[in-house]
Amino acid sequence: MMQTPLERDANGKTISMKEAQMRLLERAAHVCMPKITQQLVLKMELHARDFVNAAIRMEDMRYGM
């Protein structure tokens, strides 16, 4: 039987690697939330829309810049 890798949190308590990853993702989400503005969401939505429409039309697309 394979054991789950373990880590220690800030208090020295042993937690699983999966729990450590989850805590990191939650912390990152809380840090990023104030930066997610309505303007940014709209810009991302329009960007995705343009690529979906290009894919439907079978157009060549560039990846990156």
CHARMM internal coordinates of N, CA and C (Angstrom, degrees):
IC EDIT
DIST 1 N 1 CA 1.4444
DIST 1 CA 1 C 1.5304
ANGL 1 N 1 CA 1 C 109.12
DIST 1 C 2 N 1.3367
ANGL 1 CA 1 C 2 N 115.91
DIHE 1 N 1 CA 1 C 2 N 132.92
DIST 2 N 2 CA 1.4553
ANGL 1 C 2 N 2 CA 121.22
DIHE 1 CA 1 C 2 N 2 CA -177.91
DIST 2 CA 2 C 1.5278
ANGL 2 N 2 CA 2 C 110.28
DIHE 1 C 2 N 2 CA 2 C -86.80
DIST 2 C 3 N 1.3279
ANGL 2 CA 2 C 3 N 116.76
DIHE 2 N 2 CA 2 C 3 N 133.98
DIST 3 N 3 CA 1.4567
ANGL 2 C 3 N 3 CA 120.46
DIHE 2 CA 2 C 3 N 3 CA 178.75
DIST 3 CA 3 C 1.5210
ANGL 3 N 3 CA 3 C 110.39
DIHE 2 C 3 N 3 CA 3 C -87.99
DIST 3 C 4 N 1.3302
ANGL 3 CA 3 C 4 N 115.99
DIHE 3 N 3 CA 3 C 4 N 147.56
DIST 4 N 4 CA 1.4504
ANGL 3 C 4 N 4 CA 121.67
DIHE 3 CA 3 C 4 N 4 CA 176.55
DIST 4 CA 4 C 1.5230
ANGL 4 N 4 CA 4 C 109.27
DIHE 3 C 4 N 4 CA 4 C -75.76
DIST 4 C 5 N 1.3433
ANGL 4 CA 4 C 5 N 118.02
DIHE 4 N 4 CA 4 C 5 N 133.87
DIST 5 N 5 CA 1.4630
ANGL 4 C 5 N 5 CA 119.50
DIHE 4 CA 4 C 5 N 5 CA 177.28
DIST 5 CA 5 C 1.5260
ANGL 5 N 5 CA 5 C 110.44
DIHE 4 C 5 N 5 CA 5 C -61.14
DIST 5 C 6 N 1.3224
ANGL 5 CA 5 C 6 N 117.09
DIHE 5 N 5 CA 5 C 6 N 142.62
DIST 6 N 6 CA 1.4596
ANGL 5 C 6 N 6 CA 121.51
DIHE 5 CA 5 C 6 N 6 CA -177.40
DIST 6 CA 6 C 1.5212
ANGL 6 N 6 CA 6 C 110.80
DIHE 5 C 6 N 6 CA 6 C -117.52
DIST 6 C 7 N 1.3266
ANGL 6 CA 6 C 7 N 115.32
DIHE 6 N 6 CA 6 C 7 N 151.78
DIST 7 N 7 CA 1.4562
ANGL 6 C 7 N 7 CA 123.17
DIHE 6 CA 6 C 7 N 7 CA 174.49
DIST 7 CA 7 C 1.5102
ANGL 7 N 7 CA 7 C 107.92
DIHE 6 C 7 N 7 CA 7 C -134.64
DIST 7 C 8 N 1.3194
ANGL 7 CA 7 C 8 N 116.03
DIHE 7 N 7 CA 7 C 8 N 172.29
DIST 8 N 8 CA 1.4610
ANGL 7 C 8 N 8 CA 121.10
DIHE 7 CA 7 C 8 N 8 CA 175.75
DIST 8 CA 8 C 1.5222
ANGL 8 N 8 CA 8 C 108.61
DIHE 7 C 8 N 8 CA 8 C -114.14
DIST 8 C 9 N 1.3415
ANGL 8 CA 8 C 9 N 115.71
DIHE 8 N 8 CA 8 C 9 N 141.06
DIST 9 N 9 CA 1.4592
ANGL 8 C 9 N 9 CA 119.20
DIHE 8 CA 8 C 9 N 9 CA 177.31
DIST 9 CA 9 C 1.5290
ANGL 9 N 9 CA 9 C 109.54
DIHE 8 C 9 N 9 CA 9 C -86.07
DIST 9 C 10 N 1.3302
ANGL 9 CA 9 C 10 N 117.25
DIHE 9 N 9 CA 9 C 10 N -173.43
DIST 10 N 10 CA 1.4689
ANGL 9 C 10 N 10 CA 121.97
DIHE 9 CA 9 C 10 N 10 CA -176.70
DIST 10 CA 10 C 1.5268
ANGL 10 N 10 CA 10 C 112.44
DIHE 9 C 10 N 10 CA 10 C -61.96
DIST 10 C 11 N 1.3181
ANGL 10 CA 10 C 11 N 117.65
DIHE 10 N 10 CA 10 C 11 N -25.58
DIST 11 N 11 CA 1.4669
ANGL 10 C 11 N 11 CA 121.94
DIHE 10 CA 10 C 11 N 11 CA -179.49
DIST 11 CA 11 C 1.5236
ANGL 11 N 11 CA 11 C 112.62
DIHE 10 C 11 N 11 CA 11 C -91.83
DIST 11 C 12 N 1.3240
ANGL 11 CA 11 C 12 N 116.89
DIHE 11 N 11 CA 11 C 12 N 1.65
DIST 12 N 12 CA 1.4571
ANGL 11 C 12 N 12 CA 120.63
DIHE 11 CA 11 C 12 N 12 CA -179.48
DIST 12 CA 12 C 1.5174
ANGL 12 N 12 CA 12 C 113.99
DIHE 11 C 12 N 12 CA 12 C 86.76
DIST 12 C 13 N 1.3343
ANGL 12 CA 12 C 13 N 116.57
DIHE 12 N 12 CA 12 C 13 N 0.10
DIST 13 N 13 CA 1.4649
ANGL 12 C 13 N 13 CA 121.29
DIHE 12 CA 12 C 13 N 13 CA 179.27
DIST 13 CA 13 C 1.5300
ANGL 13 N 13 CA 13 C 109.18
DIHE 12 C 13 N 13 CA 13 C -73.61
DIST 13 C 14 N 1.3232
ANGL 13 CA 13 C 14 N 117.38
DIHE 13 N 13 CA 13 C 14 N 136.75
DIST 14 N 14 CA 1.4591
ANGL 13 C 14 N 14 CA 122.10
DIHE 13 CA 13 C 14 N 14 CA 179.29
DIST 14 CA 14 C 1.5269
ANGL 14 N 14 CA 14 C 109.84
DIHE 13 C 14 N 14 CA 14 C -76.89
DIST 14 C 15 N 1.3369
ANGL 14 CA 14 C 15 N 115.25
DIHE 14 N 14 CA 14 C 15 N 127.64
DIST 15 N 15 CA 1.4643
ANGL 14 C 15 N 15 CA 121.12
DIHE 14 CA 14 C 15 N 15 CA 177.47
DIST 15 CA 15 C 1.5281
ANGL 15 N 15 CA 15 C 108.39
DIHE 14 C 15 N 15 CA 15 C -131.47
DIST 15 C 16 N 1.3232
ANGL 15 CA 15 C 16 N 116.11
DIHE 15 N 15 CA 15 C 16 N 158.94
DIST 16 N 16 CA 1.4699
ANGL 15 C 16 N 16 CA 120.13
DIHE 15 CA 15 C 16 N 16 CA -179.99
DIST 16 CA 16 C 1.5260
ANGL 16 N 16 CA 16 C 110.01
DIHE 15 C 16 N 16 CA 16 C -74.26
DIST 16 C 17 N 1.3112
ANGL 16 CA 16 C 17 N 115.89
DIHE 16 N 16 CA 16 C 17 N 160.98
DIST 17 N 17 CA 1.4628
ANGL 16 C 17 N 17 CA 121.32
DIHE 16 CA 16 C 17 N 17 CA 177.77
DIST 17 CA 17 C 1.5285
ANGL 17 N 17 CA 17 C 109.73
DIHE 16 C 17 N 17 CA 17 C -61.19
DIST 17 C 18 N 1.3207
ANGL 17 CA 17 C 18 N 116.82
DIHE 17 N 17 CA 17 C 18 N -38.42
DIST 18 N 18 CA 1.4641
ANGL 17 C 18 N 18 CA 121.46
DIHE 17 CA 17 C 18 N 18 CA 179.52
DIST 18 CA 18 C 1.5269
ANGL 18 N 18 CA 18 C 110.32
DIHE 17 C 18 N 18 CA 18 C -63.12
DIST 18 C 19 N 1.3343
ANGL 18 CA 18 C 19 N 116.98
DIHE 18 N 18 CA 18 C 19 N -41.94
DIST 19 N 19 CA 1.4673
ANGL 18 C 19 N 19 CA 121.12
DIHE 18 CA 18 C 19 N 19 CA 177.71
DIST 19 CA 19 C 1.5267
ANGL 19 N 19 CA 19 C 110.34
DIHE 18 C 19 N 19 CA 19 C -64.68
DIST 19 C 20 N 1.3258
ANGL 19 CA 19 C 20 N 117.47
DIHE 19 N 19 CA 19 C 20 N -40.02
DIST 20 N 20 CA 1.4689
ANGL 19 C 20 N 20 CA 121.20
DIHE 19 CA 19 C 20 N 20 CA 178.42
DIST 20 CA 20 C 1.5290
ANGL 20 N 20 CA 20 C 110.38
DIHE 19 C 20 N 20 CA 20 C -63.26
DIST 20 C 21 N 1.3380
ANGL 20 CA 20 C 21 N 117.02
DIHE 20 N 20 CA 20 C 21 N -41.43
DIST 21 N 21 CA 1.4624
ANGL 20 C 21 N 21 CA 120.95
DIHE 20 CA 20 C 21 N 21 CA 177.90
DIST 21 CA 21 C 1.5250
ANGL 21 N 21 CA 21 C 110.76
DIHE 20 C 21 N 21 CA 21 C -63.88
DIST 21 C 22 N 1.3302
ANGL 21 CA 21 C 22 N 116.38
DIHE 21 N 21 CA 21 C 22 N -41.80
DIST 22 N 22 CA 1.4611
ANGL 21 C 22 N 22 CA 120.72
DIHE 21 CA 21 C 22 N 22 CA -179.54
DIST 22 CA 22 C 1.5230
ANGL 22 N 22 CA 22 C 110.76
DIHE 21 C 22 N 22 CA 22 C -63.75
DIST 22 C 23 N 1.3184
ANGL 22 CA 22 C 23 N 116.73
DIHE 22 N 22 CA 22 C 23 N -42.47
DIST 23 N 23 CA 1.4671
ANGL 22 C 23 N 23 CA 120.49
DIHE 22 CA 22 C 23 N 23 CA 178.85
DIST 23 CA 23 C 1.5247
ANGL 23 N 23 CA 23 C 110.86
DIHE 22 C 23 N 23 CA 23 C -63.13
DIST 23 C 24 N 1.3268
ANGL 23 CA 23 C 24 N 116.54
DIHE 23 N 23 CA 23 C 24 N -39.92
DIST 24 N 24 CA 1.4624
ANGL 23 C 24 N 24 CA 120.59
DIHE 23 CA 23 C 24 N 24 CA 178.80
DIST 24 CA 24 C 1.5281
ANGL 24 N 24 CA 24 C 110.83
DIHE 23 C 24 N 24 CA 24 C -63.57
DIST 24 C 25 N 1.3351
ANGL 24 CA 24 C 25 N 117.17
DIHE 24 N 24 CA 24 C 25 N -44.22
DIST 25 N 25 CA 1.4639
ANGL 24 C 25 N 25 CA 121.00
DIHE 24 CA 24 C 25 N 25 CA 179.08
DIST 25 CA 25 C 1.5253
ANGL 25 N 25 CA 25 C 111.62
DIHE 24 C 25 N 25 CA 25 C -64.54
DIST 25 C 26 N 1.3315
ANGL 25 CA 25 C 26 N 117.13
DIHE 25 N 25 CA 25 C 26 N -40.03
DIST 26 N 26 CA 1.4649
ANGL 25 C 26 N 26 CA 120.61
DIHE 25 CA 25 C 26 N 26 CA 178.54
DIST 26 CA 26 C 1.5233
ANGL 26 N 26 CA 26 C 110.69
DIHE 25 C 26 N 26 CA 26 C -64.61
DIST 26 C 27 N 1.3298
ANGL 26 CA 26 C 27 N 116.11
DIHE 26 N 26 CA 26 C 27 N -42.37
DIST 27 N 27 CA 1.4649
ANGL 26 C 27 N 27 CA 120.22
DIHE 26 CA 26 C 27 N 27 CA 179.47
DIST 27 CA 27 C 1.5344
ANGL 27 N 27 CA 27 C 110.21
DIHE 26 C 27 N 27 CA 27 C -64.22
DIST 27 C 28 N 1.3272
ANGL 27 CA 27 C 28 N 116.75
DIHE 27 N 27 CA 27 C 28 N -42.19
DIST 28 N 28 CA 1.4668
ANGL 27 C 28 N 28 CA 120.79
DIHE 27 CA 27 C 28 N 28 CA 178.67
DIST 28 CA 28 C 1.5290
ANGL 28 N 28 CA 28 C 110.95
DIHE 27 C 28 N 28 CA 28 C -63.21
DIST 28 C 29 N 1.3285
ANGL 28 CA 28 C 29 N 116.85
DIHE 28 N 28 CA 28 C 29 N -39.90
DIST 29 N 29 CA 1.4640
ANGL 28 C 29 N 29 CA 120.51
DIHE 28 CA 28 C 29 N 29 CA 179.17
DIST 29 CA 29 C 1.5203
ANGL 29 N 29 CA 29 C 110.87
DIHE 28 C 29 N 29 CA 29 C -63.42
DIST 29 C 30 N 1.3277
ANGL 29 CA 29 C 30 N 117.31
DIHE 29 N 29 CA 29 C 30 N -43.01
DIST 30 N 30 CA 1.4667
ANGL 29 C 30 N 30 CA 120.79
DIHE 29 CA 29 C 30 N 30 CA 179.95
DIST 30 CA 30 C 1.5253
ANGL 30 N 30 CA 30 C 111.38
DIHE 29 C 30 N 30 CA 30 C -65.22
DIST 30 C 31 N 1.3241
ANGL 30 CA 30 C 31 N 117.60
DIHE 30 N 30 CA 30 C 31 N -35.88
DIST 31 N 31 CA 1.4663
ANGL 30 C 31 N 31 CA 121.25
DIHE 30 CA 30 C 31 N 31 CA 178.91
DIST 31 CA 31 C 1.5276
ANGL 31 N 31 CA 31 C 110.45
DIHE 30 C 31 N 31 CA 31 C -69.44
DIST 31 C 32 N 1.3296
ANGL 31 CA 31 C 32 N 117.13
DIHE 31 N 31 CA 31 C 32 N -37.71
DIST 32 N 32 CA 1.4684
ANGL 31 C 32 N 32 CA 121.43
DIHE 31 CA 31 C 32 N 32 CA -175.42
DIST 32 CA 32 C 1.5288
ANGL 32 N 32 CA 32 C 113.75
DIHE 31 C 32 N 32 CA 32 C -81.72
DIST 32 C 33 N 1.3175
ANGL 32 CA 32 C 33 N 118.28
DIHE 32 N 32 CA 32 C 33 N -24.57
DIST 33 N 33 CA 1.4697
ANGL 32 C 33 N 33 CA 120.80
DIHE 32 CA 32 C 33 N 33 CA -174.26
DIST 33 CA 33 C 1.5272
ANGL 33 N 33 CA 33 C 114.08
DIHE 32 C 33 N 33 CA 33 C -52.16
DIST 33 C 34 N 1.3305
ANGL 33 CA 33 C 34 N 119.92
DIHE 33 N 33 CA 33 C 34 N -45.35
DIST 34 N 34 CA 1.4755
ANGL 33 C 34 N 34 CA 118.63
DIHE 33 CA 33 C 34 N 34 CA -179.55
DIST 34 CA 34 C 1.5296
ANGL 34 N 34 CA 34 C 113.25
DIHE 33 C 34 N 34 CA 34 C -64.12
DIST 34 C 35 N 1.3119
ANGL 34 CA 34 C 35 N 117.74
DIHE 34 N 34 CA 34 C 35 N -21.15
DIST 35 N 35 CA 1.4666
ANGL 34 C 35 N 35 CA 121.59
DIHE 34 CA 34 C 35 N 35 CA -177.76
DIST 35 CA 35 C 1.5302
ANGL 35 N 35 CA 35 C 112.32
DIHE 34 C 35 N 35 CA 35 C -86.29
DIST 35 C 36 N 1.3288
ANGL 35 CA 35 C 36 N 117.15
DIHE 35 N 35 CA 35 C 36 N -11.73
DIST 36 N 36 CA 1.4664
ANGL 35 C 36 N 36 CA 121.16
DIHE 35 CA 35 C 36 N 36 CA -178.88
DIST 36 CA 36 C 1.5263
ANGL 36 N 36 CA 36 C 107.88
DIHE 35 C 36 N 36 CA 36 C -87.41
DIST 36 C 37 N 1.3272
ANGL 36 CA 36 C 37 N 115.24
DIHE 36 N 36 CA 36 C 37 N 97.62
DIST 37 N 37 CA 1.4564
ANGL 36 C 37 N 37 CA 121.32
DIHE 36 CA 36 C 37 N 37 CA -177.69
DIST 37 CA 37 C 1.5240
ANGL 37 N 37 CA 37 C 110.11
DIHE 36 C 37 N 37 CA 37 C -97.75
DIST 37 C 38 N 1.3223
ANGL 37 CA 37 C 38 N 115.13
DIHE 37 N 37 CA 37 C 38 N 166.74
DIST 38 N 38 CA 1.4602
ANGL 37 C 38 N 38 CA 119.97
DIHE 37 CA 37 C 38 N 38 CA 177.61
DIST 38 CA 38 C 1.5283
ANGL 38 N 38 CA 38 C 109.91
DIHE 37 C 38 N 38 CA 38 C -62.05
DIST 38 C 39 N 1.3275
ANGL 38 CA 38 C 39 N 117.05
DIHE 38 N 38 CA 38 C 39 N -37.41
DIST 39 N 39 CA 1.4644
ANGL 38 C 39 N 39 CA 121.20
DIHE 38 CA 38 C 39 N 39 CA 179.18
DIST 39 CA 39 C 1.5285
ANGL 39 N 39 CA 39 C 110.93
DIHE 38 C 39 N 39 CA 39 C -63.93
DIST 39 C 40 N 1.3338
ANGL 39 CA 39 C 40 N 117.43
DIHE 39 N 39 CA 39 C 40 N -41.82
DIST 40 N 40 CA 1.4643
ANGL 39 C 40 N 40 CA 121.11
DIHE 39 CA 39 C 40 N 40 CA 179.19
DIST 40 CA 40 C 1.5269
ANGL 40 N 40 CA 40 C 111.05
DIHE 39 C 40 N 40 CA 40 C -64.79
DIST 40 C 41 N 1.3334
ANGL 40 CA 40 C 41 N 116.53
DIHE 40 N 40 CA 40 C 41 N -43.19
DIST 41 N 41 CA 1.4672
ANGL 40 C 41 N 41 CA 120.77
DIHE 40 CA 40 C 41 N 41 CA 179.43
DIST 41 CA 41 C 1.5285
ANGL 41 N 41 CA 41 C 110.30
DIHE 40 C 41 N 41 CA 41 C -62.26
DIST 41 C 42 N 1.3276
ANGL 41 CA 41 C 42 N 116.95
DIHE 41 N 41 CA 41 C 42 N -42.62
DIST 42 N 42 CA 1.4643
ANGL 41 C 42 N 42 CA 120.80
DIHE 41 CA 41 C 42 N 42 CA 178.92
DIST 42 CA 42 C 1.5254
ANGL 42 N 42 CA 42 C 110.66
DIHE 41 C 42 N 42 CA 42 C -63.48
DIST 42 C 43 N 1.3268
ANGL 42 CA 42 C 43 N 116.91
DIHE 42 N 42 CA 42 C 43 N -43.46
DIST 43 N 43 CA 1.4678
ANGL 42 C 43 N 43 CA 121.10
DIHE 42 CA 42 C 43 N 43 CA 179.10
DIST 43 CA 43 C 1.5316
ANGL 43 N 43 CA 43 C 110.79
DIHE 42 C 43 N 43 CA 43 C -60.41
DIST 43 C 44 N 1.3372
ANGL 43 CA 43 C 44 N 117.19
DIHE 43 N 43 CA 43 C 44 N -43.09
DIST 44 N 44 CA 1.4632
ANGL 43 C 44 N 44 CA 121.44
DIHE 43 CA 43 C 44 N 44 CA 179.44
DIST 44 CA 44 C 1.5282
ANGL 44 N 44 CA 44 C 110.78
DIHE 43 C 44 N 44 CA 44 C -66.84
DIST 44 C 45 N 1.3344
ANGL 44 CA 44 C 45 N 116.06
DIHE 44 N 44 CA 44 C 45 N -39.06
DIST 45 N 45 CA 1.4650
ANGL 44 C 45 N 45 CA 120.31
DIHE 44 CA 44 C 45 N 45 CA 179.74
DIST 45 CA 45 C 1.5291
ANGL 45 N 45 CA 45 C 110.89
DIHE 44 C 45 N 45 CA 45 C -63.62
DIST 45 C 46 N 1.3230
ANGL 45 CA 45 C 46 N 116.92
DIHE 45 N 45 CA 45 C 46 N -44.48
DIST 46 N 46 CA 1.4627
ANGL 45 C 46 N 46 CA 120.56
DIHE 45 CA 45 C 46 N 46 CA 179.89
DIST 46 CA 46 C 1.5284
ANGL 46 N 46 CA 46 C 111.18
DIHE 45 C 46 N 46 CA 46 C -66.63
DIST 46 C 47 N 1.3062
ANGL 46 CA 46 C 47 N 116.80
DIHE 46 N 46 CA 46 C 47 N -38.03
DIST 47 N 47 CA 1.4646
ANGL 46 C 47 N 47 CA 121.54
DIHE 46 CA 46 C 47 N 47 CA 177.53
DIST 47 CA 47 C 1.5367
ANGL 47 N 47 CA 47 C 110.03
DIHE 46 C 47 N 47 CA 47 C -61.49
DIST 47 C 48 N 1.3343
ANGL 47 CA 47 C 48 N 116.68
DIHE 47 N 47 CA 47 C 48 N -47.26
DIST 48 N 48 CA 1.4657
ANGL 47 C 48 N 48 CA 120.90
DIHE 47 CA 47 C 48 N 48 CA 179.45
DIST 48 CA 48 C 1.5272
ANGL 48 N 48 CA 48 C 110.57
DIHE 47 C 48 N 48 CA 48 C -64.15
DIST 48 C 49 N 1.3315
ANGL 48 CA 48 C 49 N 116.55
DIHE 48 N 48 CA 48 C 49 N -40.62
DIST 49 N 49 CA 1.4695
ANGL 48 C 49 N 49 CA 120.53
DIHE 48 CA 48 C 49 N 49 CA 179.49
DIST 49 CA 49 C 1.5234
ANGL 49 N 49 CA 49 C 111.25
DIHE 48 C 49 N 49 CA 49 C -59.11
DIST 49 C 50 N 1.3368
ANGL 49 CA 49 C 50 N 116.29
DIHE 49 N 49 CA 49 C 50 N -44.72
DIST 50 N 50 CA 1.4665
ANGL 49 C 50 N 50 CA 120.12
DIHE 49 CA 49 C 50 N 50 CA -179.21
DIST 50 CA 50 C 1.5242
ANGL 50 N 50 CA 50 C 111.37
DIHE 49 C 50 N 50 CA 50 C -61.79
DIST 50 C 51 N 1.3228
ANGL 50 CA 50 C 51 N 117.24
DIHE 50 N 50 CA 50 C 51 N -40.60
DIST 51 N 51 CA 1.4644
ANGL 50 C 51 N 51 CA 119.84
DIHE 50 CA 50 C 51 N 51 CA -179.92
DIST 51 CA 51 C 1.5265
ANGL 51 N 51 CA 51 C 111.89
DIHE 50 C 51 N 51 CA 51 C -70.85
DIST 51 C 52 N 1.3151
ANGL 51 CA 51 C 52 N 117.72
DIHE 51 N 51 CA 51 C 52 N -37.14
DIST 52 N 52 CA 1.4679
ANGL 51 C 52 N 52 CA 120.59
DIHE 51 CA 51 C 52 N 52 CA 177.36
DIST 52 CA 52 C 1.5254
ANGL 52 N 52 CA 52 C 109.70
DIHE 51 C 52 N 52 CA 52 C -64.26
DIST 52 C 53 N 1.3275
ANGL 52 CA 52 C 53 N 116.52
DIHE 52 N 52 CA 52 C 53 N -44.72
DIST 53 N 53 CA 1.4674
ANGL 52 C 53 N 53 CA 119.71
DIHE 52 CA 52 C 53 N 53 CA 179.34
DIST 53 CA 53 C 1.5212
ANGL 53 N 53 CA 53 C 111.41
DIHE 52 C 53 N 53 CA 53 C -63.28
DIST 53 C 54 N 1.3255
ANGL 53 CA 53 C 54 N 117.75
DIHE 53 N 53 CA 53 C 54 N -39.66
DIST 54 N 54 CA 1.4673
ANGL 53 C 54 N 54 CA 121.00
DIHE 53 CA 53 C 54 N 54 CA 177.61
DIST 54 CA 54 C 1.5276
ANGL 54 N 54 CA 54 C 110.39
DIHE 53 C 54 N 54 CA 54 C -64.45
DIST 54 C 55 N 1.3186
ANGL 54 CA 54 C 55 N 117.14
DIHE 54 N 54 CA 54 C 55 N -39.25
DIST 55 N 55 CA 1.4695
ANGL 54 C 55 N 55 CA 120.69
DIHE 54 CA 54 C 55 N 55 CA 179.12
DIST 55 CA 55 C 1.5260
ANGL 55 N 55 CA 55 C 110.66
DIHE 54 C 55 N 55 CA 55 C -66.00
DIST 55 C 56 N 1.3211
ANGL 55 CA 55 C 56 N 117.22
DIHE 55 N 55 CA 55 C 56 N -40.14
DIST 56 N 56 CA 1.4683
ANGL 55 C 56 N 56 CA 121.00
DIHE 55 CA 55 C 56 N 56 CA 178.73
DIST 56 CA 56 C 1.5275
ANGL 56 N 56 CA 56 C 110.40
DIHE 55 C 56 N 56 CA 56 C -62.16
DIST 56 C 57 N 1.3492
ANGL 56 CA 56 C 57 N 116.14
DIHE 56 N 56 CA 56 C 57 N -37.83
DIST 57 N 57 CA 1.4674
ANGL 56 C 57 N 57 CA 120.83
DIHE 56 CA 56 C 57 N 57 CA 179.32
DIST 57 CA 57 C 1.5257
ANGL 57 N 57 CA 57 C 112.11
DIHE 56 C 57 N 57 CA 57 C -82.38
DIST 57 C 58 N 1.3380
ANGL 57 CA 57 C 58 N 117.06
DIHE 57 N 57 CA 57 C 58 N 2.46
DIST 58 N 58 CA 1.4661
ANGL 57 C 58 N 58 CA 123.45
DIHE 57 CA 57 C 58 N 58 CA 179.79
DIST 58 CA 58 C 1.5303
ANGL 58 N 58 CA 58 C 112.01
DIHE 57 C 58 N 58 CA 58 C 58.96
DIST 58 C 59 N 1.3268
ANGL 58 CA 58 C 59 N 117.10
DIHE 58 N 58 CA 58 C 59 N 35.70
DIST 59 N 59 CA 1.4573
ANGL 58 C 59 N 59 CA 121.73
DIHE 58 CA 58 C 59 N 59 CA 178.91
DIST 59 CA 59 C 1.5258
ANGL 59 N 59 CA 59 C 110.03
DIHE 58 C 59 N 59 CA 59 C -81.82
DIST 59 C 60 N 1.3253
ANGL 59 CA 59 C 60 N 114.87
DIHE 59 N 59 CA 59 C 60 N 151.98
DIST 60 N 60 CA 1.4594
ANGL 59 C 60 N 60 CA 119.32
DIHE 59 CA 59 C 60 N 60 CA 173.46
DIST 60 CA 60 C 1.5250
ANGL 60 N 60 CA 60 C 108.49
DIHE 59 C 60 N 60 CA 60 C -68.45
DIST 60 C 61 N 1.3192
ANGL 60 CA 60 C 61 N 116.22
DIHE 60 N 60 CA 60 C 61 N 140.37
DIST 61 N 61 CA 1.4595
ANGL 60 C 61 N 61 CA 120.44
DIHE 60 CA 60 C 61 N 61 CA 179.49
DIST 61 CA 61 C 1.5139
ANGL 61 N 61 CA 61 C 109.59
DIHE 60 C 61 N 61 CA 61 C -127.26
DIST 61 C 62 N 1.3246
ANGL 61 CA 61 C 62 N 115.14
DIHE 61 N 61 CA 61 C 62 N 146.35
DIST 62 N 62 CA 1.4572
ANGL 61 C 62 N 62 CA 120.65
DIHE 61 CA 61 C 62 N 62 CA 175.60
DIST 62 CA 62 C 1.5183
ANGL 62 N 62 CA 62 C 108.69
DIHE 61 C 62 N 62 CA 62 C -94.58
DIST 62 C 63 N 1.3070
ANGL 62 CA 62 C 63 N 115.27
DIHE 62 N 62 CA 62 C 63 N 143.48
DIST 63 N 63 CA 1.4603
ANGL 62 C 63 N 63 CA 121.11
DIHE 62 CA 62 C 63 N 63 CA 176.23
DIST 63 CA 63 C 1.5171
ANGL 63 N 63 CA 63 C 107.15
DIHE 62 C 63 N 63 CA 63 C -102.99
DIST 63 C 64 N 1.3006
ANGL 63 CA 63 C 64 N 118.21
DIHE 63 N 63 CA 63 C 64 N 126.56
DIST 64 N 64 CA 1.4596
ANGL 63 C 64 N 64 CA 121.23
DIHE 63 CA 63 C 64 N 64 CA -179.07
DIST 64 CA 64 C 1.5135
ANGL 64 N 64 CA 64 C 110.49
DIHE 63 C 64 N 64 CA 64 C 82.59
DIST 64 C 65 N 1.3069
ANGL 64 CA 64 C 65 N 115.53
DIHE 64 N 64 CA 64 C 65 N -156.23
DIST 65 N 65 CA 1.4701
ANGL 64 C 65 N 65 CA 120.75
DIHE 64 CA 64 C 65 N 65 CA -176.87
DIST 65 CA 65 C 1.5007
ANGL 65 N 65 CA 65 C 111.23
DIHE 64 C 65 N 65 CA 65 C -97.93
END
COOR INIT
IC SEED 1 N 1 CA 1 C
IC BUILD
